[in-house]
Amino acid sequence: MNELRFQKPVPPDPWNDVKDCTQFGARCPHDEMWIERFPSVALKHEDCLRLNVFSPEWEPSKTGQPDGFAVLVWIHGGGFAVHSAAHYGDYGICEALCLKDVIVVTIQYRLGFFGFSCGEGIPSNLGLWDQTLALKWVKENISAFGGNPNNITVFGQSAGGASSDLLSISPHSRDLFQKVVPMGGSGCCSFAFNDKEHVSNICLDYATKLGYKLPEKVKADGDVVLYKTPFEFLRTLPANKLQIGIIGKRDAKVNQNGKLDLTPVYDGDFFPKPIDELRKEAPKKLIMTGITEHEGLLFIGLKPPRTNIHDEIPKLLERELLHQGIKDIEYAKETMMKMYLHGHNIDNKKDAIKIAVKIVSDVFINNGVWKYADTMTKLGHTVYQYCFEYCNPNNFGLLGYVLPFKAATHGTELPYIFKKGVISYFNPNEDDLKVVEIMTTYFTNFAKYGNPNGVGNVPQIWKPLTPEDTLKYMCINLDKVRMCDNLNDGRSKQWETLYEKDSGNAISYIADDQIKKQDISGKL
């Protein structure tokens, strides 16, 4: 494998005999998070570019799909560093999704340094090239499984959501599918994209820690130059030396603005033009996208603030404002503090925690997902937006012990699509099964018809966004499936207004009375 390390993926050699595909293929080597060790079933190996196909055994023509079953291609999340396709199981996929007359494909791609390194002498965005090769395979071969190669939906969550968005705009991948569902992440999120020089420096630093020396230093020491670049050196190492995690001793650092170290980058190749330009020229797609009610709750639980939560809130805001290049930090911080504190008492610990969760939710996930929905709607795409609010407090497993409170958070919607726990075991009760039915009906309707309402077999008609209103959304809960207005009390739009006004010559911010007109007290 070493000669293919840090190279674009190549198709497999053809075979003539029968291949046994009853076992999950290997997942990319990575250090497991403590919350993901239990549900994982696949072994780790660098030769990990595998996919899994789950297909109904009956004829698609009997389901009103004469051209073949609609196809859903799943891209797993995990911060571009951890996780696998195998985490999402098999039987649950067949029961929850395939029985609704769709084919599901789950794909594996390279992670961490294997998939998102960049620097001298190697191509960037290898994980995205892996995903693209998988999509090409699906496009060319899915008809053999009864699938319709012209009715493919790519969906993913977190880093998988960002990937699905980025695949929809790259000229190398955008014509391989028709619909896209970024969940809890998009290419507009702060974690999803990085400066190429930054990632290159991360790779150089890591190689140096493992023993690499720059050629000029080797010559100065009077030694022979064996490796001209860090990647020549890294190719010689066993795979376990390169594997990393998200939270741990060998982790892909997550800074306090939700920025990851190893991510997609603008490279002039997979992305031949700036992202904004690619969005404008990308073919129109049908889009379904959304968030959970408290996205940031997971991050607060896994990496709680080191200082008093009361003191941490202004720091959270200040770091994000600095990250965004805001000019008048103090005025902007004061303005946003008023928005988040409206109706709350920061001196009350429970209130303070929920304020912090809102800020982390917005900074890490919500702002980017809403920006994506808003932008794509205004570019002429049809967009359906949701917020998943259902929570069974008994389904968190060990994770429940570190969360400050239990609610729908990053990733908790996934068991209700795949009927399998991803970070803990999933033992659904009667209410859980009702939510599984709601979610899988909307998702498979969207895959089959390009419309989550399908033939009207849904509890509530889901309306698409309009350029005039990109804050309406479908609230998904047990007995409260309904269209709502003003997603997250309009906070993401307030952030966007702040950025837009600050980018002008004169610094002006949202007036206090404008904030008061918005119902920004939020749900506690």
C-alpha positions as CSV (number, residue, x, y, z in Angstrom):
1,M,0.0,0.0,0.0
2,N,2.9,2.4,0.7
3,E,3.4,3.3,-3.0
4,L,-0.3,4.3,-3.2
5,R,-0.2,6.3,0.0
6,F,-0.9,10.0,-0.7
7,Q,-2.0,9.2,-4.3
8,K,-5.4,9.6,-5.9
9,P,-7.5,6.4,-5.7
10,V,-7.3,3.9,-8.5
11,P,-10.2,1.5,-9.5
12,P,-9.8,-2.1,-8.4
13,D,-8.5,-4.7,-10.9
14,P,-11.4,-6.7,-12.4
15,W,-12.0,-10.3,-11.2
16,N,-13.7,-13.3,-12.8
17,D,-14.6,-15.4,-9.8
18,V,-17.3,-14.8,-7.2
19,K,-16.3,-12.3,-4.6
20,D,-17.5,-12.8,-1.0
21,C,-19.1,-9.5,0.0
22,T,-20.9,-10.7,3.1
23,Q,-18.4,-9.0,5.5
24,F,-17.7,-5.3,6.0
25,G,-14.4,-4.1,4.4
26,A,-11.7,-2.5,6.5
27,R,-12.1,1.0,7.8
28,C,-9.4,3.6,7.6
29,P,-6.9,3.4,10.5
30,H,-7.7,5.9,13.2
31,D,-7.7,6.2,17.0
32,E,-11.2,5.5,18.3
33,M,-13.0,8.0,20.5
34,W,-14.0,6.3,23.7
35,I,-17.7,6.8,22.8
36,E,-17.3,4.9,19.4
37,R,-15.5,1.8,20.4
38,F,-18.5,-0.3,21.2
39,P,-20.6,-0.2,18.1
40,S,-17.7,-0.7,15.6
41,V,-17.4,-4.0,13.8
42,A,-14.8,-3.5,11.0
43,L,-11.1,-4.1,11.2
44,K,-8.6,-1.3,10.4
45,H,-6.4,-1.3,7.3
46,E,-5.0,1.3,5.0
47,D,-6.6,-0.7,2.1
48,C,-10.0,0.6,3.0
49,L,-11.7,1.9,-0.1
50,R,-14.8,-0.3,0.1
51,L,-18.5,0.3,-0.2
52,N,-21.6,-1.6,0.8
53,V,-24.7,-2.0,-1.2
54,F,-28.1,-2.8,0.3
55,S,-30.8,-3.5,-2.2
56,P,-34.4,-4.8,-2.2
57,E,-34.8,-8.2,-3.8
58,W,-38.1,-7.4,-5.5
59,E,-38.4,-5.7,-8.9
60,P,-38.4,-1.9,-8.9
61,S,-41.2,-1.8,-11.5
62,K,-43.5,-3.2,-8.9
63,T,-42.9,0.0,-6.8
64,G,-43.7,2.6,-9.4
65,Q,-40.0,3.0,-10.3
66,P,-39.8,1.6,-13.9
67,D,-36.2,2.9,-14.3
68,G,-34.9,1.3,-11.2
69,F,-34.8,2.0,-7.4
70,A,-33.8,5.4,-6.2
71,V,-30.3,5.3,-4.7
72,L,-29.1,6.8,-1.4
73,V,-25.3,7.1,-1.0
74,W,-24.2,7.7,2.6
75,I,-21.0,9.5,3.5
76,H,-20.1,9.1,7.2
77,G,-18.9,11.9,9.4
78,G,-16.2,12.0,12.1
79,G,-14.3,15.2,11.6
80,F,-12.5,13.9,8.5
81,A,-10.4,11.8,11.0
82,V,-12.5,9.0,12.5
83,H,-15.5,6.7,12.0
84,S,-16.5,4.3,9.2
85,A,-19.3,3.1,7.0
86,A,-19.5,-0.1,9.1
87,H,-20.8,2.0,12.1
88,Y,-24.1,2.3,10.3
89,G,-24.8,-1.4,10.1
90,D,-26.8,-3.5,7.8
91,Y,-30.0,-5.0,9.1
92,G,-31.3,-1.6,10.3
93,I,-30.6,-0.1,6.9
94,C,-32.6,-2.9,5.2
95,E,-35.5,-2.6,7.7
96,A,-35.8,1.2,7.9
97,L,-34.8,2.2,4.3
98,C,-34.7,-0.6,1.8
99,L,-38.2,-1.8,2.8
100,K,-39.3,1.6,1.5
101,D,-38.1,0.7,-2.0
102,V,-34.7,2.4,-2.2
103,I,-31.1,1.1,-2.5
104,V,-28.6,2.3,0.1
105,V,-24.9,2.5,-0.5
106,T,-22.5,3.3,2.4
107,I,-18.9,4.2,1.4
108,Q,-15.6,4.3,3.1
109,Y,-12.9,6.9,2.4
110,R,-9.4,7.8,3.7
111,L,-9.3,9.9,6.8
112,G,-6.8,12.0,8.7
113,F,-3.3,12.1,7.2
114,F,-4.2,9.4,4.8
115,G,-7.1,11.4,3.3
116,F,-6.5,15.1,3.9
117,S,-2.8,15.7,3.9
118,C,-1.4,18.3,1.5
119,G,2.0,19.6,0.6
120,E,4.8,19.3,-1.9
121,G,4.6,16.5,-4.3
122,I,1.2,15.1,-3.5
123,P,-2.4,15.8,-4.5
124,S,-4.8,17.3,-1.9
125,N,-8.3,16.3,-0.9
126,L,-7.7,12.6,-1.3
127,G,-10.7,11.8,0.8
128,L,-12.9,13.7,-1.6
129,W,-11.3,11.9,-4.6
130,D,-12.1,8.6,-2.8
131,Q,-15.7,9.7,-2.5
132,T,-15.8,10.7,-6.1
133,L,-14.5,7.3,-7.3
134,A,-17.1,5.6,-5.2
135,L,-19.8,7.7,-6.8
136,K,-18.5,6.9,-10.3
137,W,-18.7,3.2,-9.4
138,V,-22.3,3.6,-8.2
139,K,-23.2,5.6,-11.4
140,E,-21.7,2.8,-13.6
141,N,-22.8,-0.3,-11.7
142,I,-25.9,0.4,-9.6
143,S,-28.2,-0.7,-12.4
144,A,-26.9,-4.3,-11.8
145,F,-28.5,-4.1,-8.4
146,G,-31.8,-2.7,-9.7
147,G,-30.9,0.9,-9.1
148,N,-31.5,3.9,-11.2
149,P,-28.2,5.6,-12.1
150,N,-30.1,8.8,-12.9
151,N,-31.8,9.1,-9.5
152,I,-28.9,9.2,-7.0
153,T,-29.0,11.1,-3.7
154,V,-25.9,11.8,-1.7
155,F,-26.4,12.3,2.0
156,G,-24.1,12.7,4.9
157,Q,-23.8,14.1,8.4
158,S,-21.2,16.4,10.0
159,A,-18.0,16.0,7.9
160,G,-20.1,13.8,5.7
161,G,-22.6,16.6,5.3
162,A,-19.8,19.0,4.4
163,S,-18.4,16.4,1.9
164,S,-21.8,15.9,0.3
165,D,-22.1,19.7,-0.2
166,L,-18.6,20.0,-1.7
167,L,-19.1,17.0,-4.0
168,S,-22.2,18.8,-5.4
169,I,-20.1,21.7,-6.6
170,S,-16.8,20.2,-7.8
171,P,-16.8,19.6,-11.6
172,H,-15.2,16.2,-10.9
173,S,-18.3,14.9,-9.0
174,R,-21.3,17.3,-9.3
175,D,-22.8,15.5,-12.3
176,L,-22.7,12.0,-10.7
177,F,-25.9,12.6,-8.6
178,Q,-29.1,14.6,-8.6
179,K,-30.0,15.3,-5.0
180,V,-28.1,16.1,-1.9
181,V,-28.8,16.0,1.9
182,P,-26.1,17.7,4.1
183,M,-27.0,17.0,7.7
184,G,-25.4,18.8,10.6
185,G,-22.7,20.2,8.4
186,S,-22.0,21.9,5.1
187,G,-19.1,23.3,3.1
188,C,-20.0,26.7,4.7
189,C,-19.2,25.5,8.2
190,S,-16.1,26.7,9.9
191,F,-14.8,23.1,10.4
192,A,-15.2,22.1,6.8
193,F,-12.4,24.0,5.0
194,N,-8.9,25.1,5.7
195,D,-6.1,27.1,4.3
196,K,-3.8,24.9,2.3
197,E,-0.6,26.3,3.8
198,H,-2.0,25.6,7.3
199,V,-2.6,21.9,6.5
200,S,0.7,21.6,4.8
201,N,2.4,22.9,8.0
202,I,0.5,20.5,10.1
203,C,1.8,17.6,7.9
204,L,5.4,18.9,8.1
205,D,5.2,19.3,11.9
206,Y,3.8,15.7,12.3
207,A,6.4,14.2,10.0
208,T,9.1,16.1,12.0
209,K,7.8,14.6,15.3
210,L,8.1,11.2,13.7
211,G,11.7,11.7,12.7
212,Y,11.8,13.6,9.4
213,K,14.4,16.3,8.8
214,L,14.4,19.0,6.2
215,P,17.0,18.5,3.5
216,E,18.9,21.7,4.4
217,K,19.2,20.5,8.0
218,V,20.4,17.0,6.9
219,K,23.1,18.6,4.7
220,A,24.1,20.9,7.5
221,D,24.6,17.9,9.8
222,G,26.7,16.3,7.1
223,D,24.3,13.4,6.4
224,V,22.9,12.1,3.1
225,V,19.4,13.4,2.1
226,L,17.1,10.4,2.0
227,Y,13.8,12.1,1.7
228,K,13.2,15.3,-0.2
229,T,9.7,15.9,1.2
230,P,7.9,14.9,4.4
231,F,5.7,12.6,2.3
232,E,8.5,10.6,1.0
233,F,9.4,9.9,4.6
234,L,5.9,9.2,5.7
235,R,5.4,6.6,3.0
236,T,8.1,4.5,4.7
237,L,6.2,4.3,8.0
238,P,3.7,1.7,9.1
239,A,0.1,2.9,8.9
240,N,-0.4,2.9,12.7
241,K,2.2,5.7,12.9
242,L,-0.1,8.0,10.8
243,Q,-3.4,7.2,12.4
244,I,-5.0,9.9,14.6
245,G,-8.2,10.6,16.4
246,I,-10.4,13.6,17.2
247,I,-10.0,13.8,21.0
248,G,-7.0,12.1,22.5
249,K,-3.2,12.2,22.6
250,R,-2.8,11.9,18.8
251,D,-5.8,14.0,17.8
252,A,-6.7,16.2,14.9
253,K,-6.9,19.4,16.9
254,V,-10.2,21.1,17.1
255,N,-9.8,24.8,17.9
256,Q,-12.3,26.8,19.8
257,N,-13.9,28.1,16.6
258,G,-14.7,24.6,15.5
259,K,-11.8,24.5,13.1
260,L,-10.2,21.2,12.3
261,D,-6.6,20.7,11.3
262,L,-7.0,18.2,8.5
263,T,-9.8,19.1,6.1
264,P,-10.6,19.8,2.5
265,V,-8.6,22.7,1.0
266,Y,-8.8,24.9,-2.0
267,D,-6.3,23.2,-4.4
268,G,-7.0,24.3,-7.9
269,D,-7.7,20.7,-8.8
270,F,-10.6,19.1,-7.1
271,F,-11.8,22.7,-6.7
272,P,-10.5,24.4,-9.9
273,K,-12.1,27.7,-8.9
274,P,-13.0,29.5,-5.7
275,I,-15.8,27.8,-3.8
276,D,-18.2,30.8,-4.3
277,E,-17.7,30.6,-8.0
278,L,-18.3,26.9,-8.1
279,R,-21.5,27.3,-6.2
280,K,-22.8,29.8,-8.8
281,E,-22.0,27.6,-11.7
282,A,-23.0,24.2,-10.2
283,P,-26.0,22.5,-11.8
284,K,-29.3,22.9,-9.9
285,K,-30.0,20.2,-7.4
286,L,-32.8,19.3,-5.0
287,I,-31.6,19.8,-1.5
288,M,-32.7,18.8,2.0
289,T,-30.7,20.0,4.9
290,G,-30.9,20.7,8.6
291,I,-29.6,20.5,12.1
292,T,-30.5,19.1,15.5
293,E,-32.0,21.3,18.2
294,H,-28.8,21.6,20.3
295,E,-25.9,20.8,18.0
296,G,-23.2,22.1,20.3
297,L,-24.3,20.1,23.3
298,L,-22.2,17.1,22.2
299,F,-19.1,19.3,21.9
300,I,-19.6,20.9,25.3
301,G,-19.9,17.4,26.8
302,L,-16.8,15.9,25.1
303,K,-14.6,19.0,25.7
304,P,-16.1,21.1,28.5
305,P,-14.7,24.6,29.1
306,R,-11.7,24.6,31.4
307,T,-12.8,27.8,33.2
308,N,-16.0,28.8,34.8
309,I,-18.8,28.6,32.3
310,H,-19.9,32.2,33.2
311,D,-16.4,33.5,32.2
312,E,-16.2,31.3,29.1
313,I,-19.2,32.8,27.3
314,P,-17.6,36.2,26.4
315,K,-14.4,34.4,25.4
316,L,-16.4,32.1,23.0
317,L,-17.9,35.1,21.3
318,E,-14.6,37.0,21.1
319,R,-12.7,34.1,19.6
320,E,-15.4,33.7,16.9
321,L,-15.4,37.4,16.1
322,L,-11.6,37.4,15.8
323,H,-11.7,34.4,13.6
324,Q,-14.2,36.1,11.3
325,G,-12.0,39.2,11.1
326,I,-14.5,41.6,12.7
327,K,-13.0,45.1,13.1
328,D,-14.6,46.5,16.2
329,I,-14.5,43.4,18.5
330,E,-15.7,45.1,21.6
331,Y,-18.8,46.6,20.1
332,A,-19.6,43.4,18.2
333,K,-19.1,41.3,21.3
334,E,-21.5,43.5,23.3
335,T,-24.1,43.3,20.5
336,M,-24.0,39.5,20.3
337,M,-23.9,39.1,24.1
338,K,-27.2,41.0,24.2
339,M,-28.7,38.6,21.7
340,Y,-27.6,35.5,23.6
341,L,-28.4,36.8,27.1
342,H,-31.8,38.2,26.2
343,G,-34.2,36.5,28.7
344,H,-31.5,34.6,30.5
345,N,-29.5,35.0,33.7
346,I,-25.8,34.4,33.0
347,D,-25.2,34.1,36.8
348,N,-27.5,31.0,36.9
349,K,-25.3,28.0,36.0
350,K,-28.1,26.1,34.1
351,D,-28.8,29.3,32.1
352,A,-25.1,29.9,31.4
353,I,-24.6,26.3,30.2
354,K,-27.5,26.6,27.8
355,I,-26.2,30.0,26.5
356,A,-22.8,28.4,25.9
357,V,-24.5,25.5,24.1
358,K,-26.3,27.9,21.8
359,I,-23.1,29.8,21.0
360,V,-21.1,26.6,20.3
361,S,-24.1,25.3,18.2
362,D,-24.1,28.4,16.1
363,V,-20.4,28.8,15.7
364,F,-19.6,25.2,14.9
365,I,-22.7,24.1,12.9
366,N,-25.8,26.2,12.7
367,N,-24.4,29.3,11.0
368,G,-22.8,27.2,8.3
369,V,-25.8,25.0,7.6
370,W,-28.2,28.0,7.5
371,K,-25.8,30.0,5.3
372,Y,-25.7,27.0,2.9
373,A,-29.5,26.8,2.8
374,D,-29.8,30.5,2.3
375,T,-27.2,30.7,-0.4
376,M,-28.4,27.7,-2.4
377,T,-32.0,28.9,-2.2
378,K,-31.0,32.3,-3.6
379,L,-29.0,30.6,-6.3
380,G,-32.2,28.9,-7.5
381,H,-32.0,25.5,-5.9
382,T,-35.0,23.9,-4.3
383,V,-34.2,23.6,-0.6
384,Y,-36.1,21.8,2.3
385,Q,-34.9,22.7,5.8
386,Y,-35.4,20.9,9.1
387,C,-34.6,20.9,12.8
388,F,-34.6,17.5,14.5
389,E,-35.9,18.0,18.1
390,Y,-36.8,14.5,19.3
391,C,-34.8,13.0,22.2
392,N,-35.1,9.8,24.1
393,P,-32.8,10.4,27.1
394,N,-32.2,6.6,27.5
395,N,-30.4,6.3,24.2
396,F,-27.1,8.2,25.0
397,G,-25.2,5.3,26.6
398,L,-22.0,6.4,28.2
399,L,-22.2,9.7,26.4
400,G,-25.1,10.6,28.7
401,Y,-22.8,10.8,31.7
402,V,-20.8,13.7,30.3
403,L,-23.6,15.9,28.8
404,P,-24.7,18.8,31.0
405,F,-28.3,18.0,29.9
406,K,-29.9,15.6,27.5
407,A,-31.5,16.8,24.3
408,A,-31.2,16.3,20.5
409,T,-27.6,17.1,19.6
410,H,-25.0,16.4,17.0
411,G,-25.6,13.0,15.5
412,T,-28.6,11.9,17.6
413,E,-30.8,11.9,14.5
414,L,-28.8,9.1,12.9
415,P,-30.3,6.1,14.7
416,Y,-33.7,7.3,13.5
417,I,-32.6,6.9,9.9
418,F,-30.4,3.8,10.1
419,K,-32.2,2.1,13.0
420,K,-28.8,1.5,14.6
421,G,-26.9,3.3,17.3
422,V,-23.7,5.0,16.1
423,I,-22.0,6.1,19.3
424,S,-24.1,3.9,21.6
425,Y,-26.4,0.9,21.3
426,F,-30.0,1.7,20.1
427,N,-32.8,-0.2,21.7
428,P,-35.8,1.6,20.3
429,N,-39.1,1.9,22.2
430,E,-42.5,2.5,20.7
431,D,-41.9,6.3,20.5
432,D,-38.5,5.8,18.9
433,L,-40.0,3.6,16.2
434,K,-42.6,6.2,15.4
435,V,-39.8,8.7,14.9
436,V,-37.9,6.2,12.7
437,E,-41.0,6.0,10.5
438,I,-41.3,9.8,10.3
439,M,-37.6,10.3,9.4
440,T,-37.3,7.4,6.9
441,T,-40.5,8.3,5.1
442,Y,-39.3,11.8,4.5
443,F,-35.8,10.7,3.5
444,T,-36.9,8.0,1.1
445,N,-39.7,10.2,-0.4
446,F,-37.0,12.8,-1.1
447,A,-34.8,10.1,-2.7
448,K,-37.6,8.7,-4.9
449,Y,-39.5,11.8,-5.8
450,G,-37.2,14.8,-5.1
451,N,-39.8,15.9,-2.6
452,P,-40.0,14.8,1.1
453,N,-43.8,14.8,0.8
454,G,-43.9,12.0,-1.7
455,V,-47.4,11.0,-2.5
456,G,-48.8,12.6,0.6
457,N,-47.9,9.7,3.1
458,V,-46.4,12.1,5.6
459,P,-47.7,13.6,8.9
460,Q,-47.1,17.2,7.7
461,I,-46.6,18.8,4.3
462,W,-43.0,20.1,4.1
463,K,-42.7,23.4,2.3
464,P,-39.4,24.5,0.5
465,L,-37.6,27.7,1.3
466,T,-38.1,30.8,-0.7
467,P,-35.6,33.6,-1.3
468,E,-37.7,35.8,0.9
469,D,-37.9,33.4,3.8
470,T,-34.9,31.1,4.4
471,L,-35.7,30.7,8.1
472,K,-38.7,28.5,7.9
473,Y,-38.2,24.8,8.7
474,M,-39.8,21.5,9.4
475,C,-39.7,20.7,13.1
476,I,-39.3,17.0,13.5
477,N,-40.5,15.6,16.9
478,L,-42.7,12.8,18.1
479,D,-46.1,14.4,18.0
480,K,-45.0,17.9,16.9
481,V,-44.1,17.5,13.2
482,R,-44.9,20.9,11.9
483,M,-43.7,23.8,9.8
484,C,-42.2,26.6,11.9
485,D,-40.8,30.0,11.4
486,N,-37.5,31.7,12.4
487,L,-35.1,28.9,12.8
488,N,-33.1,29.2,16.1
489,D,-34.8,32.5,16.7
490,G,-33.0,34.0,13.7
491,R,-29.6,33.9,15.4
492,S,-27.7,32.7,12.3
493,K,-29.2,35.6,10.3
494,Q,-28.1,38.0,13.0
495,W,-24.5,36.7,12.7
496,E,-24.7,37.1,8.9
497,T,-26.0,40.6,9.2
498,L,-23.1,41.4,11.6
499,Y,-20.5,40.0,9.1
500,E,-22.1,41.9,6.1
501,K,-22.3,45.3,7.9
502,D,-18.7,44.9,9.3
503,S,-17.3,44.2,5.9
504,G,-18.3,47.7,4.7
505,N,-16.2,50.8,5.1
506,A,-18.3,52.1,8.0
507,I,-18.7,49.9,11.0
508,S,-22.4,49.6,12.0
509,Y,-24.1,46.9,13.8
510,I,-27.6,45.5,14.5
511,A,-29.4,48.2,16.5
512,D,-30.5,47.2,20.0
513,D,-34.2,47.8,19.1
514,Q,-33.8,45.4,16.1
515,I,-32.6,42.7,18.5
516,K,-35.6,43.3,20.8
517,K,-38.0,42.9,17.9
518,Q,-36.7,39.4,17.3
519,D,-38.0,36.6,19.6
520,I,-34.5,35.5,20.6
521,S,-35.2,34.3,24.1
522,G,-35.0,30.7,22.8
523,K,-36.2,27.5,24.4
524,L,-34.9,26.4,27.8
